[in-house]
Amino acid sequence: MSTIVFWHGWGMGPGVWNDLTAQLHPLLSSRYKLIVQPLPGYTPAQEPAVYYSADRMLDDLMAELDEPVTLCGWSLGAMLAMLAAVRFPARVDKLILISATPNFMKRTDWPSGVALNMIDKLGAGIRVDPATALRRFITIVNQNDVNAREITRKLSEVTSAPIPVLESGLDLLKHTDFRPIVPDIRQPVLLLHGAHDTLMPSASAEWLRRHLPSARMAVLPGASHAPFLSDTEKCANLIADFMHDRV
Protein backbone atom coordinates (compact mmCIF):
# COMPACT_ATOMS: atom_id res chain seq x y z
CA MET A 1 0.00 0.00 0.00
CA SER A 2 1.35 3.41 -0.99
CA THR A 3 1.27 6.51 1.18
CA ILE A 4 0.06 10.09 0.68
CA VAL A 5 1.56 12.58 3.12
CA PHE A 6 -0.08 15.96 3.76
CA TRP A 7 1.93 19.07 4.69
CA HIS A 8 0.01 22.15 5.82
CA GLY A 9 0.84 25.83 5.38
CA TRP A 10 2.28 28.58 7.54
CA GLY A 11 0.36 29.42 10.70
CA MET A 12 -2.11 26.53 10.40
CA GLY A 13 -1.91 23.21 12.19
CA PRO A 14 -2.38 19.70 10.77
CA GLY A 15 -6.12 19.80 11.56
CA VAL A 16 -6.60 21.84 8.41
CA TRP A 17 -6.61 18.53 6.50
CA ASN A 18 -9.48 16.89 8.44
CA ASP A 19 -12.20 17.58 5.86
CA LEU A 20 -10.14 16.63 2.83
CA THR A 21 -8.78 13.39 4.26
CA ALA A 22 -12.29 12.40 5.35
CA GLN A 23 -13.48 12.88 1.76
CA LEU A 24 -10.46 11.05 0.34
CA HIS A 25 -10.63 8.04 2.63
CA PRO A 26 -13.45 6.19 0.82
CA LEU A 27 -11.93 7.10 -2.56
CA LEU A 28 -8.36 6.00 -1.88
CA SER A 29 -8.12 3.88 1.27
CA SER A 30 -8.05 0.58 -0.63
CA ARG A 31 -4.75 1.55 -2.27
CA TYR A 32 -3.31 4.41 -0.23
CA LYS A 33 -2.53 5.19 3.38
CA LEU A 34 -3.19 8.84 4.28
CA ILE A 35 -0.78 10.45 6.73
CA VAL A 36 -1.03 14.03 8.00
CA GLN A 37 2.46 15.14 9.02
CA PRO A 38 2.68 18.39 10.99
CA LEU A 39 5.43 20.81 10.17
CA PRO A 40 8.01 20.97 12.97
CA GLY A 41 6.83 22.95 15.99
CA TYR A 42 3.16 23.02 15.00
CA THR A 43 1.69 20.66 17.60
CA PRO A 44 1.73 20.87 21.42
CA ALA A 45 3.61 17.56 21.57
CA GLN A 46 6.54 19.04 19.64
CA GLU A 47 9.25 21.28 20.95
CA PRO A 48 9.24 24.73 19.30
CA ALA A 49 11.32 24.38 16.16
CA VAL A 50 12.94 27.43 14.57
CA TYR A 51 14.00 27.03 10.94
CA TYR A 52 15.50 29.66 8.69
CA SER A 53 16.34 27.10 6.01
CA ALA A 54 13.86 25.11 3.93
CA ASP A 55 16.53 22.41 3.56
CA ARG A 56 16.83 21.92 7.30
CA MET A 57 13.06 21.75 7.78
CA LEU A 58 12.78 19.29 4.92
CA ASP A 59 15.54 17.08 6.34
CA ASP A 60 13.58 16.71 9.59
CA LEU A 61 10.31 16.00 7.79
CA MET A 62 11.81 13.39 5.46
CA ALA A 63 13.64 11.69 8.33
CA GLU A 64 10.21 10.59 9.62
CA LEU A 65 9.25 8.99 6.27
CA ASP A 66 10.82 5.65 5.45
CA GLU A 67 9.13 4.77 2.15
CA PRO A 68 8.35 6.41 -1.20
CA VAL A 69 5.38 8.75 -0.87
CA THR A 70 3.11 11.14 -2.70
CA LEU A 71 3.38 14.56 -1.12
CA CYS A 72 0.33 16.80 -0.89
CA GLY A 73 1.32 20.30 0.22
CA TRP A 74 -0.60 23.50 0.74
CA SER A 75 1.10 26.90 0.42
CA LEU A 76 4.36 26.61 2.44
CA GLY A 77 3.81 22.85 2.48
CA ALA A 78 3.65 22.90 -1.32
CA MET A 79 6.97 24.73 -1.53
CA LEU A 80 8.58 22.14 0.73
CA ALA A 81 7.09 19.36 -1.39
CA MET A 82 8.71 20.82 -4.52
CA LEU A 83 12.07 20.88 -2.79
CA ALA A 84 11.59 17.30 -1.62
CA ALA A 85 10.91 16.14 -5.18
CA VAL A 86 14.28 17.50 -6.28
CA ARG A 87 16.36 16.54 -3.27
CA PHE A 88 14.79 13.10 -2.71
CA PRO A 89 13.59 12.01 -6.16
CA ALA A 90 13.66 8.29 -5.35
CA ARG A 91 11.44 8.83 -2.31
CA VAL A 92 8.78 11.08 -3.88
CA ASP A 93 6.45 9.44 -6.41
CA LYS A 94 4.02 12.29 -7.15
CA LEU A 95 3.18 15.82 -6.01
CA ILE A 96 -0.18 17.41 -5.25
CA LEU A 97 0.43 21.15 -4.91
CA ILE A 98 -2.41 23.27 -3.55
CA SER A 99 -2.22 27.08 -3.80
CA ALA A 100 1.40 26.66 -4.79
CA THR A 101 4.06 29.14 -5.78
CA PRO A 102 7.77 28.74 -6.36
CA ASN A 103 8.38 32.22 -4.95
CA PHE A 104 6.26 33.67 -2.12
CA MET A 105 7.61 37.22 -2.29
CA LYS A 106 6.91 39.87 -4.90
CA ARG A 107 10.10 40.74 -6.79
CA THR A 108 10.97 42.87 -9.79
CA ASP A 109 10.75 39.81 -12.04
CA TRP A 110 7.90 38.16 -10.09
CA PRO A 111 4.71 40.23 -9.70
CA SER A 112 2.60 37.29 -8.45
CA GLY A 113 3.83 37.46 -4.88
CA VAL A 114 3.28 39.07 -1.50
CA ALA A 115 4.63 42.55 -0.88
CA LEU A 116 7.47 42.84 1.62
CA ASN A 117 5.63 45.41 3.72
CA MET A 118 2.73 42.99 4.19
CA ILE A 119 5.08 40.26 5.47
CA ASP A 120 6.88 42.71 7.77
CA LYS A 121 3.56 43.99 9.11
CA LEU A 122 2.38 40.44 9.75
CA GLY A 123 5.63 39.63 11.55
CA ALA A 124 5.32 42.72 13.75
CA GLY A 125 1.76 41.73 14.59
CA ILE A 126 2.84 38.20 15.50
CA ARG A 127 5.33 39.56 18.03
CA VAL A 128 2.72 41.82 19.69
CA ASP A 129 -0.52 39.82 19.47
CA PRO A 130 -0.23 36.53 17.54
CA ALA A 131 -3.92 35.61 17.84
CA THR A 132 -5.07 38.87 16.27
CA ALA A 133 -2.37 38.74 13.59
CA LEU A 134 -3.40 35.23 12.61
CA ARG A 135 -7.07 36.23 12.44
CA ARG A 136 -6.14 39.04 10.05
CA PHE A 137 -4.08 36.61 7.99
CA ILE A 138 -7.04 34.23 7.77
CA THR A 139 -9.16 37.10 6.45
CA ILE A 140 -6.63 37.64 3.66
CA VAL A 141 -6.51 33.90 2.94
CA ASN A 142 -10.30 33.79 2.48
CA GLN A 143 -10.82 37.03 0.61
CA ASN A 144 -13.38 36.64 -2.21
CA ASP A 145 -14.03 32.96 -1.48
CA VAL A 146 -17.69 32.00 -1.89
CA ASN A 147 -17.46 30.10 1.41
CA ALA A 148 -15.31 32.63 3.26
CA ARG A 149 -17.32 32.64 6.50
CA GLU A 150 -17.22 28.87 6.93
CA ILE A 151 -13.54 28.64 6.00
CA THR A 152 -12.70 31.42 8.47
CA ARG A 153 -14.36 29.41 11.22
CA LYS A 154 -12.47 26.24 10.28
CA LEU A 155 -9.08 27.89 9.96
CA SER A 156 -9.57 29.77 13.22
CA GLU A 157 -9.88 26.39 14.94
CA VAL A 158 -6.56 25.07 13.60
CA THR A 159 -4.20 28.04 13.85
CA SER A 160 -1.13 26.79 15.64
CA ALA A 161 2.53 27.33 16.55
CA PRO A 162 4.57 29.39 19.04
CA ILE A 163 5.75 32.87 18.09
CA PRO A 164 9.36 31.83 17.24
CA VAL A 165 8.07 29.17 14.84
CA LEU A 166 5.78 31.67 13.11
CA GLU A 167 8.56 34.27 12.86
CA SER A 168 11.07 31.84 11.41
CA GLY A 169 8.47 30.61 8.93
CA LEU A 170 7.91 34.13 7.65
CA ASP A 171 11.65 34.64 7.32
CA LEU A 172 11.91 31.41 5.34
CA LEU A 173 9.14 32.53 2.99
CA LYS A 174 10.81 35.89 2.47
CA HIS A 175 14.10 34.37 1.32
CA THR A 176 13.02 31.27 -0.60
CA ASP A 177 12.87 31.23 -4.39
CA PHE A 178 12.46 27.80 -5.98
CA ARG A 179 12.08 28.92 -9.58
CA PRO A 180 15.53 27.58 -10.53
CA ILE A 181 14.72 24.04 -9.36
CA VAL A 182 11.24 23.70 -10.91
CA PRO A 183 12.45 22.22 -14.25
CA ASP A 184 14.20 19.48 -12.24
CA ILE A 185 10.91 18.20 -10.77
CA ARG A 186 10.33 15.09 -12.88
CA GLN A 187 7.46 13.55 -10.92
CA PRO A 188 3.83 13.86 -12.09
CA VAL A 189 2.28 16.95 -10.51
CA LEU A 190 -1.31 17.99 -9.85
CA LEU A 191 -1.81 21.73 -9.31
CA LEU A 192 -4.99 22.84 -7.52
CA HIS A 193 -5.63 26.57 -7.26
CA GLY A 194 -8.46 28.91 -6.35
CA ALA A 195 -9.53 31.37 -9.03
CA HIS A 196 -9.91 34.13 -6.41
CA ASP A 197 -6.64 33.55 -4.56
CA THR A 198 -5.36 37.03 -3.75
CA LEU A 199 -2.49 35.79 -1.58
CA MET A 200 -1.04 33.62 -4.35
CA PRO A 201 -2.64 34.63 -7.67
CA SER A 202 -3.37 31.78 -10.07
CA ALA A 203 -0.64 33.19 -12.35
CA SER A 204 1.89 31.58 -9.99
CA ALA A 205 0.33 28.14 -10.52
CA GLU A 206 0.08 28.77 -14.25
CA TRP A 207 3.81 29.56 -14.28
CA LEU A 208 4.43 26.22 -12.55
CA ARG A 209 2.23 24.40 -15.07
CA ARG A 210 4.28 25.81 -17.93
CA HIS A 211 7.67 25.06 -16.40
CA LEU A 212 7.07 21.69 -14.76
CA PRO A 213 7.93 18.77 -17.06
CA SER A 214 4.79 16.78 -16.13
CA ALA A 215 1.89 18.76 -14.66
CA ARG A 216 -1.86 19.11 -14.89
CA MET A 217 -3.78 22.01 -13.36
CA ALA A 218 -7.32 22.59 -12.12
CA VAL A 219 -8.66 25.97 -11.08
CA LEU A 220 -11.61 26.00 -8.68
CA PRO A 221 -13.84 28.92 -9.70
CA GLY A 222 -15.34 29.90 -6.35
CA ALA A 223 -12.29 29.38 -4.19
CA SER A 224 -9.51 31.53 -2.80
CA HIS A 225 -6.31 30.35 -1.06
CA ALA A 226 -7.87 27.27 0.60
CA PRO A 227 -9.70 25.49 -2.25
CA PHE A 228 -9.60 22.16 -0.41
CA LEU A 229 -11.82 23.76 2.26
CA SER A 230 -13.97 25.77 -0.13
CA ASP A 231 -14.82 22.84 -2.41
CA THR A 232 -13.61 19.76 -0.57
CA GLU A 233 -15.54 17.26 -2.64
CA LYS A 234 -14.24 18.61 -5.94
CA CYS A 235 -10.66 18.64 -4.70
CA ALA A 236 -10.99 15.09 -3.38
CA ASN A 237 -12.31 13.85 -6.72
CA LEU A 238 -9.52 15.60 -8.64
CA ILE A 239 -6.92 14.09 -6.32
CA ALA A 240 -8.47 10.62 -6.61
CA ASP A 241 -8.46 10.84 -10.42
CA PHE A 242 -4.81 11.92 -10.33
CA MET A 243 -3.79 9.12 -8.00
CA HIS A 244 -5.66 6.57 -10.10
CA ASP A 245 -4.08 8.01 -13.27
CA ARG A 246 -7.40 9.11 -14.68
CA VAL A 247 -7.16 12.20 -16.92
C-alpha positions as a Markdown table, in Angstrom:
| # | Residue | x | y | z |
|---|---|---|---|---|
| 1 | Met | 0.0 | 0.0 | 0.0 |
| 2 | Ser | 1.4 | 3.4 | -1.0 |
| 3 | Thr | 1.3 | 6.5 | 1.2 |
| 4 | Ile | 0.1 | 10.1 | 0.7 |
| 5 | Val | 1.6 | 12.6 | 3.1 |
| 6 | Phe | -0.1 | 16.0 | 3.8 |
| 7 | Trp | 1.9 | 19.1 | 4.7 |
| 8 | His | 0.0 | 22.2 | 5.8 |
| 9 | Gly | 0.8 | 25.8 | 5.4 |
| 10 | Trp | 2.3 | 28.6 | 7.5 |
| 11 | Gly | 0.4 | 29.4 | 10.7 |
| 12 | Met | -2.1 | 26.5 | 10.4 |
| 13 | Gly | -1.9 | 23.2 | 12.2 |
| 14 | Pro | -2.4 | 19.7 | 10.8 |
| 15 | Gly | -6.1 | 19.8 | 11.6 |
| 16 | Val | -6.6 | 21.8 | 8.4 |
| 17 | Trp | -6.6 | 18.5 | 6.5 |
| 18 | Asn | -9.5 | 16.9 | 8.4 |
| 19 | Asp | -12.2 | 17.6 | 5.9 |
| 20 | Leu | -10.1 | 16.6 | 2.8 |
| 21 | Thr | -8.8 | 13.4 | 4.3 |
| 22 | Ala | -12.3 | 12.4 | 5.3 |
| 23 | Gln | -13.5 | 12.9 | 1.8 |
| 24 | Leu | -10.5 | 11.0 | 0.3 |
| 25 | His | -10.6 | 8.0 | 2.6 |
| 26 | Pro | -13.5 | 6.2 | 0.8 |
| 27 | Leu | -11.9 | 7.1 | -2.6 |
| 28 | Leu | -8.4 | 6.0 | -1.9 |
| 29 | Ser | -8.1 | 3.9 | 1.3 |
| 30 | Ser | -8.0 | 0.6 | -0.6 |
| 31 | Arg | -4.8 | 1.6 | -2.3 |
| 32 | Tyr | -3.3 | 4.4 | -0.2 |
| 33 | Lys | -2.5 | 5.2 | 3.4 |
| 34 | Leu | -3.2 | 8.8 | 4.3 |
| 35 | Ile | -0.8 | 10.5 | 6.7 |
| 36 | Val | -1.0 | 14.0 | 8.0 |
| 37 | Gln | 2.5 | 15.1 | 9.0 |
| 38 | Pro | 2.7 | 18.4 | 11.0 |
| 39 | Leu | 5.4 | 20.8 | 10.2 |
| 40 | Pro | 8.0 | 21.0 | 13.0 |
| 41 | Gly | 6.8 | 23.0 | 16.0 |
| 42 | Tyr | 3.2 | 23.0 | 15.0 |
| 43 | Thr | 1.7 | 20.7 | 17.6 |
| 44 | Pro | 1.7 | 20.9 | 21.4 |
| 45 | Ala | 3.6 | 17.6 | 21.6 |
| 46 | Gln | 6.5 | 19.0 | 19.6 |
| 47 | Glu | 9.3 | 21.3 | 20.9 |
| 48 | Pro | 9.2 | 24.7 | 19.3 |
| 49 | Ala | 11.3 | 24.4 | 16.2 |
| 50 | Val | 12.9 | 27.4 | 14.6 |
| 51 | Tyr | 14.0 | 27.0 | 10.9 |
| 52 | Tyr | 15.5 | 29.7 | 8.7 |
| 53 | Ser | 16.3 | 27.1 | 6.0 |
| 54 | Ala | 13.9 | 25.1 | 3.9 |
| 55 | Asp | 16.5 | 22.4 | 3.6 |
| 56 | Arg | 16.8 | 21.9 | 7.3 |
| 57 | Met | 13.1 | 21.8 | 7.8 |
| 58 | Leu | 12.8 | 19.3 | 4.9 |
| 59 | Asp | 15.5 | 17.1 | 6.3 |
| 60 | Asp | 13.6 | 16.7 | 9.6 |
| 61 | Leu | 10.3 | 16.0 | 7.8 |
| 62 | Met | 11.8 | 13.4 | 5.5 |
| 63 | Ala | 13.6 | 11.7 | 8.3 |
| 64 | Glu | 10.2 | 10.6 | 9.6 |
| 65 | Leu | 9.3 | 9.0 | 6.3 |
| 66 | Asp | 10.8 | 5.7 | 5.4 |
| 67 | Glu | 9.1 | 4.8 | 2.2 |
| 68 | Pro | 8.4 | 6.4 | -1.2 |
| 69 | Val | 5.4 | 8.7 | -0.9 |
| 70 | Thr | 3.1 | 11.1 | -2.7 |
| 71 | Leu | 3.4 | 14.6 | -1.1 |
| 72 | Cys | 0.3 | 16.8 | -0.9 |
| 73 | Gly | 1.3 | 20.3 | 0.2 |
| 74 | Trp | -0.6 | 23.5 | 0.7 |
| 75 | Ser | 1.1 | 26.9 | 0.4 |
| 76 | Leu | 4.4 | 26.6 | 2.4 |
| 77 | Gly | 3.8 | 22.8 | 2.5 |
| 78 | Ala | 3.6 | 22.9 | -1.3 |
| 79 | Met | 7.0 | 24.7 | -1.5 |
| 80 | Leu | 8.6 | 22.1 | 0.7 |
| 81 | Ala | 7.1 | 19.4 | -1.4 |
| 82 | Met | 8.7 | 20.8 | -4.5 |
| 83 | Leu | 12.1 | 20.9 | -2.8 |
| 84 | Ala | 11.6 | 17.3 | -1.6 |
| 85 | Ala | 10.9 | 16.1 | -5.2 |
| 86 | Val | 14.3 | 17.5 | -6.3 |
| 87 | Arg | 16.4 | 16.5 | -3.3 |
| 88 | Phe | 14.8 | 13.1 | -2.7 |
| 89 | Pro | 13.6 | 12.0 | -6.2 |
| 90 | Ala | 13.7 | 8.3 | -5.4 |
| 91 | Arg | 11.4 | 8.8 | -2.3 |
| 92 | Val | 8.8 | 11.1 | -3.9 |
| 93 | Asp | 6.5 | 9.4 | -6.4 |
| 94 | Lys | 4.0 | 12.3 | -7.2 |
| 95 | Leu | 3.2 | 15.8 | -6.0 |
| 96 | Ile | -0.2 | 17.4 | -5.3 |
| 97 | Leu | 0.4 | 21.1 | -4.9 |
| 98 | Ile | -2.4 | 23.3 | -3.5 |
| 99 | Ser | -2.2 | 27.1 | -3.8 |
| 100 | Ala | 1.4 | 26.7 | -4.8 |
| 101 | Thr | 4.1 | 29.1 | -5.8 |
| 102 | Pro | 7.8 | 28.7 | -6.4 |
| 103 | Asn | 8.4 | 32.2 | -4.9 |
| 104 | Phe | 6.3 | 33.7 | -2.1 |
| 105 | Met | 7.6 | 37.2 | -2.3 |
| 106 | Lys | 6.9 | 39.9 | -4.9 |
| 107 | Arg | 10.1 | 40.7 | -6.8 |
| 108 | Thr | 11.0 | 42.9 | -9.8 |
| 109 | Asp | 10.8 | 39.8 | -12.0 |
| 110 | Trp | 7.9 | 38.2 | -10.1 |
| 111 | Pro | 4.7 | 40.2 | -9.7 |
| 112 | Ser | 2.6 | 37.3 | -8.4 |
| 113 | Gly | 3.8 | 37.5 | -4.9 |
| 114 | Val | 3.3 | 39.1 | -1.5 |
| 115 | Ala | 4.6 | 42.6 | -0.9 |
| 116 | Leu | 7.5 | 42.8 | 1.6 |
| 117 | Asn | 5.6 | 45.4 | 3.7 |
| 118 | Met | 2.7 | 43.0 | 4.2 |
| 119 | Ile | 5.1 | 40.3 | 5.5 |
| 120 | Asp | 6.9 | 42.7 | 7.8 |
| 121 | Lys | 3.6 | 44.0 | 9.1 |
| 122 | Leu | 2.4 | 40.4 | 9.7 |
| 123 | Gly | 5.6 | 39.6 | 11.5 |
| 124 | Ala | 5.3 | 42.7 | 13.8 |
| 125 | Gly | 1.8 | 41.7 | 14.6 |
| 126 | Ile | 2.8 | 38.2 | 15.5 |
| 127 | Arg | 5.3 | 39.6 | 18.0 |
| 128 | Val | 2.7 | 41.8 | 19.7 |
| 129 | Asp | -0.5 | 39.8 | 19.5 |
| 130 | Pro | -0.2 | 36.5 | 17.5 |
| 131 | Ala | -3.9 | 35.6 | 17.8 |
| 132 | Thr | -5.1 | 38.9 | 16.3 |
| 133 | Ala | -2.4 | 38.7 | 13.6 |
| 134 | Leu | -3.4 | 35.2 | 12.6 |
| 135 | Arg | -7.1 | 36.2 | 12.4 |
| 136 | Arg | -6.1 | 39.0 | 10.0 |
| 137 | Phe | -4.1 | 36.6 | 8.0 |
| 138 | Ile | -7.0 | 34.2 | 7.8 |
| 139 | Thr | -9.2 | 37.1 | 6.5 |
| 140 | Ile | -6.6 | 37.6 | 3.7 |
| 141 | Val | -6.5 | 33.9 | 2.9 |
| 142 | Asn | -10.3 | 33.8 | 2.5 |
| 143 | Gln | -10.8 | 37.0 | 0.6 |
| 144 | Asn | -13.4 | 36.6 | -2.2 |
| 145 | Asp | -14.0 | 33.0 | -1.5 |
| 146 | Val | -17.7 | 32.0 | -1.9 |
| 147 | Asn | -17.5 | 30.1 | 1.4 |
| 148 | Ala | -15.3 | 32.6 | 3.3 |
| 149 | Arg | -17.3 | 32.6 | 6.5 |
| 150 | Glu | -17.2 | 28.9 | 6.9 |
| 151 | Ile | -13.5 | 28.6 | 6.0 |
| 152 | Thr | -12.7 | 31.4 | 8.5 |
| 153 | Arg | -14.4 | 29.4 | 11.2 |
| 154 | Lys | -12.5 | 26.2 | 10.3 |
| 155 | Leu | -9.1 | 27.9 | 10.0 |
| 156 | Ser | -9.6 | 29.8 | 13.2 |
| 157 | Glu | -9.9 | 26.4 | 14.9 |
| 158 | Val | -6.6 | 25.1 | 13.6 |
| 159 | Thr | -4.2 | 28.0 | 13.9 |
| 160 | Ser | -1.1 | 26.8 | 15.6 |
| 161 | Ala | 2.5 | 27.3 | 16.5 |
| 162 | Pro | 4.6 | 29.4 | 19.0 |
| 163 | Ile | 5.7 | 32.9 | 18.1 |
| 164 | Pro | 9.4 | 31.8 | 17.2 |
| 165 | Val | 8.1 | 29.2 | 14.8 |
| 166 | Leu | 5.8 | 31.7 | 13.1 |
| 167 | Glu | 8.6 | 34.3 | 12.9 |
| 168 | Ser | 11.1 | 31.8 | 11.4 |
| 169 | Gly | 8.5 | 30.6 | 8.9 |
| 170 | Leu | 7.9 | 34.1 | 7.7 |
| 171 | Asp | 11.6 | 34.6 | 7.3 |
| 172 | Leu | 11.9 | 31.4 | 5.3 |
| 173 | Leu | 9.1 | 32.5 | 3.0 |
| 174 | Lys | 10.8 | 35.9 | 2.5 |
| 175 | His | 14.1 | 34.4 | 1.3 |
| 176 | Thr | 13.0 | 31.3 | -0.6 |
| 177 | Asp | 12.9 | 31.2 | -4.4 |
| 178 | Phe | 12.5 | 27.8 | -6.0 |
| 179 | Arg | 12.1 | 28.9 | -9.6 |
| 180 | Pro | 15.5 | 27.6 | -10.5 |
| 181 | Ile | 14.7 | 24.0 | -9.4 |
| 182 | Val | 11.2 | 23.7 | -10.9 |
| 183 | Pro | 12.4 | 22.2 | -14.2 |
| 184 | Asp | 14.2 | 19.5 | -12.2 |
| 185 | Ile | 10.9 | 18.2 | -10.8 |
| 186 | Arg | 10.3 | 15.1 | -12.9 |
| 187 | Gln | 7.5 | 13.5 | -10.9 |
| 188 | Pro | 3.8 | 13.9 | -12.1 |
| 189 | Val | 2.3 | 17.0 | -10.5 |
| 190 | Leu | -1.3 | 18.0 | -9.8 |
| 191 | Leu | -1.8 | 21.7 | -9.3 |
| 192 | Leu | -5.0 | 22.8 | -7.5 |
| 193 | His | -5.6 | 26.6 | -7.3 |
| 194 | Gly | -8.5 | 28.9 | -6.4 |
| 195 | Ala | -9.5 | 31.4 | -9.0 |
| 196 | His | -9.9 | 34.1 | -6.4 |
| 197 | Asp | -6.6 | 33.5 | -4.6 |
| 198 | Thr | -5.4 | 37.0 | -3.7 |
| 199 | Leu | -2.5 | 35.8 | -1.6 |
| 200 | Met | -1.0 | 33.6 | -4.3 |
| 201 | Pro | -2.6 | 34.6 | -7.7 |
| 202 | Ser | -3.4 | 31.8 | -10.1 |
| 203 | Ala | -0.6 | 33.2 | -12.3 |
| 204 | Ser | 1.9 | 31.6 | -10.0 |
| 205 | Ala | 0.3 | 28.1 | -10.5 |
| 206 | Glu | 0.1 | 28.8 | -14.2 |
| 207 | Trp | 3.8 | 29.6 | -14.3 |
| 208 | Leu | 4.4 | 26.2 | -12.6 |
| 209 | Arg | 2.2 | 24.4 | -15.1 |
| 210 | Arg | 4.3 | 25.8 | -17.9 |
| 211 | His | 7.7 | 25.1 | -16.4 |
| 212 | Leu | 7.1 | 21.7 | -14.8 |
| 213 | Pro | 7.9 | 18.8 | -17.1 |
| 214 | Ser | 4.8 | 16.8 | -16.1 |
| 215 | Ala | 1.9 | 18.8 | -14.7 |
| 216 | Arg | -1.9 | 19.1 | -14.9 |
| 217 | Met | -3.8 | 22.0 | -13.4 |
| 218 | Ala | -7.3 | 22.6 | -12.1 |
| 219 | Val | -8.7 | 26.0 | -11.1 |
| 220 | Leu | -11.6 | 26.0 | -8.7 |
| 221 | Pro | -13.8 | 28.9 | -9.7 |
| 222 | Gly | -15.3 | 29.9 | -6.3 |
| 223 | Ala | -12.3 | 29.4 | -4.2 |
| 224 | Ser | -9.5 | 31.5 | -2.8 |
| 225 | His | -6.3 | 30.4 | -1.1 |
| 226 | Ala | -7.9 | 27.3 | 0.6 |
| 227 | Pro | -9.7 | 25.5 | -2.3 |
| 228 | Phe | -9.6 | 22.2 | -0.4 |
| 229 | Leu | -11.8 | 23.8 | 2.3 |
| 230 | Ser | -14.0 | 25.8 | -0.1 |
| 231 | Asp | -14.8 | 22.8 | -2.4 |
| 232 | Thr | -13.6 | 19.8 | -0.6 |
| 233 | Glu | -15.5 | 17.3 | -2.6 |
| 234 | Lys | -14.2 | 18.6 | -5.9 |
| 235 | Cys | -10.7 | 18.6 | -4.7 |
| 236 | Ala | -11.0 | 15.1 | -3.4 |
| 237 | Asn | -12.3 | 13.8 | -6.7 |
| 238 | Leu | -9.5 | 15.6 | -8.6 |
| 239 | Ile | -6.9 | 14.1 | -6.3 |
| 240 | Ala | -8.5 | 10.6 | -6.6 |
| 241 | Asp | -8.5 | 10.8 | -10.4 |
| 242 | Phe | -4.8 | 11.9 | -10.3 |
| 243 | Met | -3.8 | 9.1 | -8.0 |
| 244 | His | -5.7 | 6.6 | -10.1 |
| 245 | Asp | -4.1 | 8.0 | -13.3 |
| 246 | Arg | -7.4 | 9.1 | -14.7 |
| 247 | Val | -7.2 | 12.2 | -16.9 |
